[in-house]
Amino acid sequence: MGKKKGGKPTMQSTEKLLAKLTKELGKQNFITEDDLNKFMEENIIGNELDFDEEEQLTNSQKAQELVWDAWELEEPEDRVELALKALQLDDNCADAYNLLAVDKAKSYLETLNYYLKAIEAGKKTLGKDFAKFKGAFWGFHETRPYMRAMDGLAYTFLQSDQIEKAIDTWKEMLVLNPNDNQGVRYNLITVMLSVRKYKDVEKLISDFKDDASATWLYSKAYLFFNQNDKKPLATKALVKAMKFNPYVPLFIFGLKEMPEELPEYIGFGDENEAIEYVNSAVYLWGTNKKAFMWLVDTHKKNVEELDAIIEKKEGKRKNI
């Protein structure tokens, strides 16, 4: 199993494992749930999955394996080399185009072109199954290259100030996969707040009403502050957000320094979650003077309690 530093499995190695497991289970003829459990206990649980020898793979599967291997490499040039080899095996390998968009493209147009090719390739690969997967798209490993391409395309639109196209792309992804395993809603809500699509934000919050992340709590407070009929609820919502993740204001105010690279893993209420949110939402607060001063004032009024919460969090972390 491919691993990153620290011995933790990468997303790609986990997905590779899932693909192999899905294929192997598809070969079996289970009659009852007990048959499935017995097979899992005897062949899967606690064992290294290695069902397919390379010669048994189709060119399409070999191409995907090459891209999974490429993602494990440190150097962009090496990743690009494997991606190009993958396309020689299968010119509809969507993830190869996704990789080239990140590691080979030198301009906005090249990046856009690679993601559009990835989307086209993904549709061709899924064929008639595309409609069948709709509604639970991320739940099938075959769909994930397409969804990665859509997310990359949305980011590309965002970086080129094509805000409406970015919003539409992320919305389309939520139609395909309402559970939003990729977390595209977090970028979507921030971007929609930036262009004052408050009704759309209300609907998105309603669609994910059980979301208790820092992004959701701070976004809800920001929304209330900018709506006249909800303004009385704003401060209470902001204090709730601050108590859940008290690090957010510190990064926005510059009292804590943002890292050069975003954290790989985040936890609810921790510094990494704050970094992730502030990285995408700092411009919201920074370009809205009234909202920023409200943030400052509310933090000042609650600073002792917030400092105590941080001290408690830090104490728990030291004891782990």
C-alpha positions as YAML, in Angstrom:
chain: A
units: angstrom
residues:
- id: 1
  name: MET
  ca: [0.00, 0.00, 0.00]
- id: 2
  name: GLY
  ca: [1.36, 3.41, -0.94]
- id: 3
  name: LYS
  ca: [1.86, 5.70, 2.00]
- id: 4
  name: LYS
  ca: [2.74, 9.30, 2.65]
- id: 5
  name: LYS
  ca: [5.13, 10.49, 5.32]
- id: 6
  name: GLY
  ca: [4.01, 9.40, 8.75]
- id: 7
  name: GLY
  ca: [2.80, 6.03, 7.48]
- id: 8
  name: LYS
  ca: [-0.76, 7.14, 6.70]
- id: 9
  name: PRO
  ca: [-2.42, 5.75, 3.56]
- id: 10
  name: THR
  ca: [-2.94, 8.28, 0.78]
- id: 11
  name: MET
  ca: [-6.35, 8.98, -0.73]
- id: 12
  name: GLN
  ca: [-5.13, 7.39, -3.97]
- id: 13
  name: SER
  ca: [-3.91, 4.19, -2.33]
- id: 14
  name: THR
  ca: [-7.22, 3.88, -0.47]
- id: 15
  name: GLU
  ca: [-9.15, 4.40, -3.71]
- id: 16
  name: LYS
  ca: [-6.96, 1.82, -5.45]
- id: 17
  name: LEU
  ca: [-7.80, -0.63, -2.69]
- id: 18
  name: LEU
  ca: [-11.50, 0.14, -3.05]
- id: 19
  name: ALA
  ca: [-11.37, -0.50, -6.79]
- id: 20
  name: LYS
  ca: [-9.72, -3.88, -6.26]
- id: 21
  name: LEU
  ca: [-12.20, -4.81, -3.53]
- id: 22
  name: THR
  ca: [-15.17, -3.84, -5.69]
- id: 23
  name: LYS
  ca: [-13.88, -5.89, -8.59]
- id: 24
  name: GLU
  ca: [-13.19, -8.92, -6.44]
- id: 25
  name: LEU
  ca: [-16.58, -8.81, -4.74]
- id: 26
  name: GLY
  ca: [-18.18, -8.56, -8.17]
- id: 27
  name: LYS
  ca: [-16.73, -11.96, -9.07]
- id: 28
  name: GLN
  ca: [-18.43, -13.65, -6.15]
- id: 29
  name: ASN
  ca: [-21.93, -15.09, -6.10]
- id: 30
  name: PHE
  ca: [-23.17, -14.33, -2.63]
- id: 31
  name: ILE
  ca: [-26.56, -15.73, -1.75]
- id: 32
  name: THR
  ca: [-26.83, -14.40, 1.79]
- id: 33
  name: GLU
  ca: [-25.24, -11.68, 3.92]
- id: 34
  name: ASP
  ca: [-23.53, -14.46, 5.89]
- id: 35
  name: ASP
  ca: [-21.79, -15.57, 2.68]
- id: 36
  name: LEU
  ca: [-20.47, -12.04, 2.22]
- id: 37
  name: ASN
  ca: [-19.28, -11.78, 5.82]
- id: 38
  name: LYS
  ca: [-17.56, -15.16, 5.61]
- id: 39
  name: PHE
  ca: [-15.76, -14.17, 2.43]
- id: 40
  name: MET
  ca: [-14.65, -10.87, 3.98]
- id: 41
  name: GLU
  ca: [-13.31, -12.60, 7.09]
- id: 42
  name: GLU
  ca: [-11.44, -15.27, 5.16]
- id: 43
  name: ASN
  ca: [-10.05, -13.20, 2.31]
- id: 44
  name: ILE
  ca: [-10.15, -9.48, 3.08]
- id: 45
  name: ILE
  ca: [-10.05, -8.47, 6.72]
- id: 46
  name: GLY
  ca: [-6.46, -8.21, 7.95]
- id: 47
  name: ASN
  ca: [-5.03, -9.18, 4.57]
- id: 48
  name: GLU
  ca: [-3.26, -7.14, 1.90]
- id: 49
  name: LEU
  ca: [-5.51, -6.92, -1.14]
- id: 50
  name: ASP
  ca: [-3.65, -8.00, -4.26]
- id: 51
  name: PHE
  ca: [-6.22, -9.74, -6.41]
- id: 52
  name: ASP
  ca: [-5.16, -8.61, -9.86]
- id: 53
  name: GLU
  ca: [-1.90, -9.42, -11.52]
- id: 54
  name: GLU
  ca: [-0.95, -6.82, -14.10]
- id: 55
  name: GLU
  ca: [-1.52, -9.15, -17.04]
- id: 56
  name: GLN
  ca: [-5.15, -9.57, -15.98]
- id: 57
  name: LEU
  ca: [-5.88, -5.85, -16.20]
- id: 58
  name: THR
  ca: [-7.40, -4.11, -19.20]
- id: 59
  name: ASN
  ca: [-5.54, -1.18, -20.75]
- id: 60
  name: SER
  ca: [-7.99, 1.15, -19.04]
- id: 61
  name: GLN
  ca: [-7.25, -0.40, -15.65]
- id: 62
  name: LYS
  ca: [-3.50, -0.36, -16.30]
- id: 63
  name: ALA
  ca: [-3.75, 3.34, -17.17]
- id: 64
  name: GLN
  ca: [-5.58, 4.11, -13.92]
- id: 65
  name: GLU
  ca: [-2.98, 2.11, -11.97]
- id: 66
  name: LEU
  ca: [-0.24, 4.24, -13.56]
- id: 67
  name: VAL
  ca: [-1.96, 7.43, -12.46]
- id: 68
  name: TRP
  ca: [-2.42, 6.12, -8.93]
- id: 69
  name: ASP
  ca: [1.31, 5.32, -8.91]
- id: 70
  name: ALA
  ca: [2.08, 8.78, -10.31]
- id: 71
  name: TRP
  ca: [0.25, 10.50, -7.47]
- id: 72
  name: GLU
  ca: [2.61, 8.80, -5.04]
- id: 73
  name: LEU
  ca: [5.71, 10.34, -6.65]
- id: 74
  name: GLU
  ca: [7.42, 13.45, -5.30]
- id: 75
  name: GLU
  ca: [8.62, 15.08, -8.55]
- id: 76
  name: PRO
  ca: [6.12, 16.67, -10.99]
- id: 77
  name: GLU
  ca: [8.20, 15.56, -13.97]
- id: 78
  name: ASP
  ca: [7.93, 11.93, -12.87]
- id: 79
  name: ARG
  ca: [4.19, 12.25, -12.35]
- id: 80
  name: VAL
  ca: [3.74, 13.78, -15.80]
- id: 81
  name: GLU
  ca: [5.76, 10.98, -17.39]
- id: 82
  name: LEU
  ca: [3.47, 8.32, -15.93]
- id: 83
  name: ALA
  ca: [0.35, 10.29, -16.85]
- id: 84
  name: LEU
  ca: [1.46, 10.46, -20.48]
- id: 85
  name: LYS
  ca: [2.15, 6.71, -20.44]
- id: 86
  name: ALA
  ca: [-1.34, 6.17, -19.06]
- id: 87
  name: LEU
  ca: [-2.85, 8.10, -21.96]
- id: 88
  name: GLN
  ca: [-0.96, 5.90, -24.40]
- id: 89
  name: LEU
  ca: [-2.78, 2.94, -22.88]
- id: 90
  name: ASP
  ca: [-6.14, 4.66, -22.63]
- id: 91
  name: ASP
  ca: [-6.84, 8.08, -24.11]
- id: 92
  name: ASN
  ca: [-9.99, 8.24, -21.97]
- id: 93
  name: CYS
  ca: [-8.10, 8.07, -18.68]
- id: 94
  name: ALA
  ca: [-9.67, 11.10, -17.01]
- id: 95
  name: ASP
  ca: [-7.33, 11.14, -14.03]
- id: 96
  name: ALA
  ca: [-4.31, 11.37, -16.35]
- id: 97
  name: TYR
  ca: [-5.71, 14.64, -17.68]
- id: 98
  name: ASN
  ca: [-6.44, 15.75, -14.11]
- id: 99
  name: LEU
  ca: [-2.81, 15.18, -13.21]
- id: 100
  name: LEU
  ca: [-1.57, 17.04, -16.29]
- id: 101
  name: ALA
  ca: [-3.79, 19.99, -15.39]
- id: 102
  name: VAL
  ca: [-1.93, 20.29, -12.10]
- id: 103
  name: ASP
  ca: [1.62, 19.33, -13.06]
- id: 104
  name: LYS
  ca: [2.05, 20.11, -16.76]
- id: 105
  name: ALA
  ca: [-0.23, 23.03, -17.63]
- id: 106
  name: LYS
  ca: [1.59, 26.37, -17.81]
- id: 107
  name: SER
  ca: [-1.39, 28.68, -18.35]
- id: 108
  name: TYR
  ca: [-5.06, 29.11, -17.57]
- id: 109
  name: LEU
  ca: [-6.04, 27.90, -21.03]
- id: 110
  name: GLU
  ca: [-3.90, 24.76, -20.77]
- id: 111
  name: THR
  ca: [-5.32, 23.98, -17.34]
- id: 112
  name: LEU
  ca: [-8.86, 24.55, -18.59]
- id: 113
  name: ASN
  ca: [-8.24, 22.36, -21.62]
- id: 114
  name: TYR
  ca: [-6.92, 19.46, -19.55]
- id: 115
  name: TYR
  ca: [-9.89, 19.55, -17.19]
- id: 116
  name: LEU
  ca: [-12.35, 19.72, -20.10]
- id: 117
  name: LYS
  ca: [-10.61, 16.72, -21.66]
- id: 118
  name: ALA
  ca: [-10.84, 14.91, -18.33]
- id: 119
  name: ILE
  ca: [-14.58, 15.60, -18.12]
- id: 120
  name: GLU
  ca: [-15.14, 14.41, -21.69]
- id: 121
  name: ALA
  ca: [-13.05, 11.29, -21.05]
- id: 122
  name: GLY
  ca: [-14.91, 10.59, -17.82]
- id: 123
  name: LYS
  ca: [-18.28, 10.78, -19.57]
- id: 124
  name: LYS
  ca: [-17.10, 8.42, -22.29]
- id: 125
  name: THR
  ca: [-15.78, 5.95, -19.76]
- id: 126
  name: LEU
  ca: [-18.99, 5.95, -17.71]
- id: 127
  name: GLY
  ca: [-21.21, 5.81, -20.78]
- id: 128
  name: LYS
  ca: [-24.77, 4.74, -20.01]
- id: 129
  name: ASP
  ca: [-23.87, 4.27, -16.34]
- id: 130
  name: PHE
  ca: [-23.54, 8.04, -15.92]
- id: 131
  name: ALA
  ca: [-27.28, 8.48, -15.36]
- id: 132
  name: LYS
  ca: [-27.44, 5.38, -13.15]
- id: 133
  name: PHE
  ca: [-24.82, 6.77, -10.76]
- id: 134
  name: LYS
  ca: [-26.52, 10.17, -10.43]
- id: 135
  name: GLY
  ca: [-27.52, 10.88, -6.86]
- id: 136
  name: ALA
  ca: [-24.70, 8.87, -5.30]
- id: 137
  name: PHE
  ca: [-21.87, 9.68, -7.67]
- id: 138
  name: TRP
  ca: [-18.91, 9.58, -5.31]
- id: 139
  name: GLY
  ca: [-20.05, 6.24, -3.95]
- id: 140
  name: PHE
  ca: [-18.74, 4.48, -7.07]
- id: 141
  name: HIS
  ca: [-14.98, 4.58, -7.58]
- id: 142
  name: GLU
  ca: [-15.45, 4.70, -11.37]
- id: 143
  name: THR
  ca: [-17.00, 8.17, -11.10]
- id: 144
  name: ARG
  ca: [-14.30, 9.79, -9.02]
- id: 145
  name: PRO
  ca: [-11.94, 10.86, -11.84]
- id: 146
  name: TYR
  ca: [-14.88, 12.72, -13.40]
- id: 147
  name: MET
  ca: [-15.77, 14.41, -10.11]
- id: 148
  name: ARG
  ca: [-12.14, 15.41, -9.54]
- id: 149
  name: ALA
  ca: [-12.15, 16.96, -13.01]
- id: 150
  name: MET
  ca: [-15.32, 18.92, -12.23]
- id: 151
  name: ASP
  ca: [-13.81, 20.24, -8.99]
- id: 152
  name: GLY
  ca: [-10.61, 21.20, -10.79]
- id: 153
  name: LEU
  ca: [-12.63, 22.97, -13.46]
- id: 154
  name: ALA
  ca: [-14.56, 24.93, -10.83]
- id: 155
  name: TYR
  ca: [-11.30, 26.03, -9.18]
- id: 156
  name: THR
  ca: [-9.93, 27.07, -12.57]
- id: 157
  name: PHE
  ca: [-13.01, 29.18, -13.25]
- id: 158
  name: LEU
  ca: [-12.70, 30.73, -9.78]
- id: 159
  name: GLN
  ca: [-9.05, 31.62, -10.26]
- id: 160
  name: SER
  ca: [-9.88, 33.36, -13.52]
- id: 161
  name: ASP
  ca: [-12.73, 35.34, -11.89]
- id: 162
  name: GLN
  ca: [-15.43, 33.41, -13.74]
- id: 163
  name: ILE
  ca: [-17.42, 33.20, -10.52]
- id: 164
  name: GLU
  ca: [-20.77, 32.21, -12.00]
- id: 165
  name: LYS
  ca: [-19.22, 29.32, -13.91]
- id: 166
  name: ALA
  ca: [-17.46, 28.11, -10.77]
- id: 167
  name: ILE
  ca: [-20.72, 28.26, -8.81]
- id: 168
  name: ASP
  ca: [-22.65, 26.44, -11.53]
- id: 169
  name: THR
  ca: [-20.01, 23.69, -11.69]
- id: 170
  name: TRP
  ca: [-20.04, 23.07, -7.95]
- id: 171
  name: LYS
  ca: [-23.85, 23.11, -7.94]
- id: 172
  name: GLU
  ca: [-23.87, 20.52, -10.71]
- id: 173
  name: MET
  ca: [-21.57, 18.35, -8.61]
- id: 174
  name: LEU
  ca: [-24.02, 18.52, -5.70]
- id: 175
  name: VAL
  ca: [-26.83, 17.37, -8.00]
- id: 176
  name: LEU
  ca: [-24.75, 14.36, -8.99]
- id: 177
  name: ASN
  ca: [-23.64, 13.68, -5.42]
- id: 178
  name: PRO
  ca: [-25.92, 15.31, -2.81]
- id: 179
  name: ASN
  ca: [-23.95, 13.76, 0.05]
- id: 180
  name: ASP
  ca: [-20.96, 15.86, -1.06]
- id: 181
  name: ASN
  ca: [-18.21, 13.50, 0.04]
- id: 182
  name: GLN
  ca: [-15.69, 15.85, -1.60]
- id: 183
  name: GLY
  ca: [-16.75, 18.83, 0.49]
- id: 184
  name: VAL
  ca: [-17.31, 21.18, -2.47]
- id: 185
  name: ARG
  ca: [-20.04, 22.91, -0.44]
- id: 186
  name: TYR
  ca: [-17.38, 24.65, 1.63]
- id: 187
  name: ASN
  ca: [-15.94, 26.52, -1.33]
- id: 188
  name: LEU
  ca: [-19.39, 27.02, -2.81]
- id: 189
  name: ILE
  ca: [-20.86, 28.71, 0.27]
- id: 190
  name: THR
  ca: [-17.92, 31.10, 0.60]
- id: 191
  name: VAL
  ca: [-17.99, 32.05, -3.07]
- id: 192
  name: MET
  ca: [-21.77, 32.57, -3.06]
- id: 193
  name: LEU
  ca: [-21.46, 34.80, 0.01]
- id: 194
  name: SER
  ca: [-18.83, 36.86, -1.81]
- id: 195
  name: VAL
  ca: [-21.30, 37.67, -4.61]
- id: 196
  name: ARG
  ca: [-24.24, 38.11, -2.23]
- id: 197
  name: LYS
  ca: [-26.26, 35.12, -3.42]
- id: 198
  name: TYR
  ca: [-27.89, 34.98, -0.03]
- id: 199
  name: LYS
  ca: [-30.98, 33.01, -1.06]
- id: 200
  name: ASP
  ca: [-28.76, 30.34, -2.61]
- id: 201
  name: VAL
  ca: [-26.68, 30.30, 0.57]
- id: 202
  name: GLU
  ca: [-29.81, 29.83, 2.68]
- id: 203
  name: LYS
  ca: [-30.80, 26.83, 0.56]
- id: 204
  name: LEU
  ca: [-27.31, 25.33, 0.79]
- id: 205
  name: ILE
  ca: [-27.32, 25.72, 4.58]
- id: 206
  name: SER
  ca: [-30.73, 24.07, 4.69]
- id: 207
  name: ASP
  ca: [-29.52, 21.18, 2.49]
- id: 208
  name: PHE
  ca: [-26.69, 20.53, 4.96]
- id: 209
  name: LYS
  ca: [-28.43, 21.61, 8.16]
- id: 210
  name: ASP
  ca: [-26.50, 19.07, 10.25]
- id: 211
  name: ASP
  ca: [-23.10, 20.41, 9.20]
- id: 212
  name: ALA
  ca: [-21.35, 21.70, 12.32]
- id: 213
  name: SER
  ca: [-18.01, 22.73, 10.81]
- id: 214
  name: ALA
  ca: [-16.30, 26.08, 11.34]
- id: 215
  name: THR
  ca: [-17.00, 27.03, 7.72]
- id: 216
  name: TRP
  ca: [-20.72, 26.43, 8.22]
- id: 217
  name: LEU
  ca: [-20.95, 28.24, 11.55]
- id: 218
  name: TYR
  ca: [-18.96, 31.30, 10.47]
- id: 219
  name: SER
  ca: [-20.74, 31.41, 7.11]
- id: 220
  name: LYS
  ca: [-24.12, 31.35, 8.82]
- id: 221
  name: ALA
  ca: [-23.08, 34.23, 11.10]
- id: 222
  name: TYR
  ca: [-21.76, 36.22, 8.13]
- id: 223
  name: LEU
  ca: [-24.99, 35.59, 6.25]
- id: 224
  name: PHE
  ca: [-27.15, 36.76, 9.15]
- id: 225
  name: PHE
  ca: [-25.06, 39.93, 9.57]
- id: 226
  name: ASN
  ca: [-25.66, 40.85, 5.95]
- id: 227
  name: GLN
  ca: [-29.41, 40.22, 6.01]
- id: 228
  name: ASN
  ca: [-31.54, 42.89, 7.63]
- id: 229
  name: ASP
  ca: [-34.22, 40.45, 8.78]
- id: 230
  name: LYS
  ca: [-31.65, 38.08, 10.32]
- id: 231
  name: LYS
  ca: [-29.24, 40.64, 11.78]
- id: 232
  name: PRO
  ca: [-30.54, 40.23, 15.35]
- id: 233
  name: LEU
  ca: [-29.42, 36.58, 15.16]
- id: 234
  name: ALA
  ca: [-25.96, 37.38, 13.84]
- id: 235
  name: THR
  ca: [-23.99, 38.03, 17.04]
- id: 236
  name: LYS
  ca: [-25.32, 34.94, 18.77]
- id: 237
  name: ALA
  ca: [-24.37, 32.89, 15.72]
- id: 238
  name: LEU
  ca: [-20.89, 34.42, 15.60]
- id: 239
  name: VAL
  ca: [-20.23, 33.76, 19.28]
- id: 240
  name: LYS
  ca: [-21.30, 30.15, 18.73]
- id: 241
  name: ALA
  ca: [-18.86, 29.90, 15.83]
- id: 242
  name: MET
  ca: [-16.04, 31.46, 17.86]
- id: 243
  name: LYS
  ca: [-16.60, 29.10, 20.77]
- id: 244
  name: PHE
  ca: [-16.53, 26.14, 18.40]
- id: 245
  name: ASN
  ca: [-13.35, 27.29, 16.69]
- id: 246
  name: PRO
  ca: [-11.69, 30.20, 18.50]
- id: 247
  name: TYR
  ca: [-8.62, 30.10, 16.23]
- id: 248
  name: VAL
  ca: [-10.41, 31.59, 13.22]
- id: 249
  name: PRO
  ca: [-10.35, 35.25, 14.39]
- id: 250
  name: LEU
  ca: [-6.70, 34.94, 15.38]
- id: 251
  name: PHE
  ca: [-5.72, 33.96, 11.84]
- id: 252
  name: ILE
  ca: [-7.96, 36.63, 10.29]
- id: 253
  name: PHE
  ca: [-6.46, 39.31, 12.55]
- id: 254
  name: GLY
  ca: [-2.93, 38.13, 11.81]
- id: 255
  name: LEU
  ca: [-2.29, 37.21, 15.44]
- id: 256
  name: LYS
  ca: [-1.47, 33.73, 14.20]
- id: 257
  name: GLU
  ca: [0.56, 33.26, 11.04]
- id: 258
  name: MET
  ca: [-0.89, 31.24, 8.18]
- id: 259
  name: PRO
  ca: [1.36, 28.36, 7.06]
- id: 260
  name: GLU
  ca: [2.89, 28.23, 3.60]
- id: 261
  name: GLU
  ca: [1.04, 25.00, 2.84]
- id: 262
  name: LEU
  ca: [-2.47, 24.00, 3.80]
- id: 263
  name: PRO
  ca: [-2.75, 21.15, 6.33]
- id: 264
  name: GLU
  ca: [-3.37, 17.70, 4.95]
- id: 265
  name: TYR
  ca: [-5.73, 16.70, 7.75]
- id: 266
  name: ILE
  ca: [-8.17, 18.77, 9.76]
- id: 267
  name: GLY
  ca: [-10.22, 18.18, 12.87]
- id: 268
  name: PHE
  ca: [-13.39, 19.85, 14.07]
- id: 269
  name: GLY
  ca: [-12.54, 22.93, 16.12]
- id: 270
  name: ASP
  ca: [-8.78, 22.73, 15.68]
- id: 271
  name: GLU
  ca: [-6.19, 25.10, 14.20]
- id: 272
  name: ASN
  ca: [-6.04, 23.21, 10.92]
- id: 273
  name: GLU
  ca: [-9.77, 23.66, 10.41]
- id: 274
  name: ALA
  ca: [-9.35, 27.38, 11.06]
- id: 275
  name: ILE
  ca: [-6.51, 27.58, 8.53]
- id: 276
  name: GLU
  ca: [-8.61, 25.80, 5.92]
- id: 277
  name: TYR
  ca: [-11.54, 28.17, 6.45]
- id: 278
  name: VAL
  ca: [-9.53, 31.39, 6.65]
- id: 279
  name: ASN
  ca: [-7.58, 30.49, 3.52]
- id: 280
  name: SER
  ca: [-10.80, 30.56, 1.49]
- id: 281
  name: ALA
  ca: [-12.83, 33.13, 3.43]
- id: 282
  name: VAL
  ca: [-10.43, 35.81, 4.65]
- id: 283
  name: TYR
  ca: [-11.29, 38.03, 1.68]
- id: 284
  name: LEU
  ca: [-14.95, 37.94, 2.75]
- id: 285
  name: TRP
  ca: [-14.14, 39.53, 6.08]
- id: 286
  name: GLY
  ca: [-11.32, 41.67, 4.73]
- id: 287
  name: THR
  ca: [-13.40, 43.34, 2.03]
- id: 288
  name: ASN
  ca: [-16.47, 43.95, 4.18]
- id: 289
  name: LYS
  ca: [-15.43, 46.66, 6.63]
- id: 290
  name: LYS
  ca: [-18.63, 46.53, 8.70]
- id: 291
  name: ALA
  ca: [-18.45, 42.75, 9.03]
- id: 292
  name: PHE
  ca: [-14.77, 42.91, 9.94]
- id: 293
  name: MET
  ca: [-15.31, 45.53, 12.67]
- id: 294
  name: TRP
  ca: [-18.21, 43.46, 14.00]
- id: 295
  name: LEU
  ca: [-15.89, 40.44, 14.12]
- id: 296
  name: VAL
  ca: [-13.27, 42.47, 16.00]
- id: 297
  name: ASP
  ca: [-15.80, 43.88, 18.46]
- id: 298
  name: THR
  ca: [-17.45, 40.53, 19.14]
- id: 299
  name: HIS
  ca: [-14.09, 38.86, 19.66]
- id: 300
  name: LYS
  ca: [-12.98, 41.60, 22.05]
- id: 301
  name: LYS
  ca: [-16.12, 41.18, 24.16]
- id: 302
  name: ASN
  ca: [-15.60, 37.43, 24.43]
- id: 303
  name: VAL
  ca: [-11.81, 37.21, 24.40]
- id: 304
  name: GLU
  ca: [-11.38, 35.90, 27.95]
- id: 305
  name: GLU
  ca: [-13.76, 33.01, 27.40]
- id: 306
  name: LEU
  ca: [-12.26, 32.26, 23.98]
- id: 307
  name: ASP
  ca: [-8.72, 32.27, 25.39]
- id: 308
  name: ALA
  ca: [-9.87, 29.82, 28.06]
- id: 309
  name: ILE
  ca: [-11.31, 27.54, 25.40]
- id: 310
  name: ILE
  ca: [-8.02, 27.61, 23.50]
- id: 311
  name: GLU
  ca: [-6.07, 26.90, 26.67]
- id: 312
  name: LYS
  ca: [-8.29, 23.91, 27.36]
- id: 313
  name: LYS
  ca: [-7.87, 22.64, 23.78]
- id: 314
  name: GLU
  ca: [-4.09, 23.02, 23.96]
- id: 315
  name: GLY
  ca: [-4.00, 21.21, 27.29]
- id: 316
  name: LYS
  ca: [-5.94, 18.27, 25.89]
- id: 317
  name: ARG
  ca: [-3.66, 18.11, 22.86]
- id: 318
  name: LYS
  ca: [-0.54, 17.98, 25.05]
- id: 319
  name: ASN
  ca: [-2.00, 15.10, 27.02]
- id: 320
  name: ILE
  ca: [-2.73, 12.99, 23.96]
...
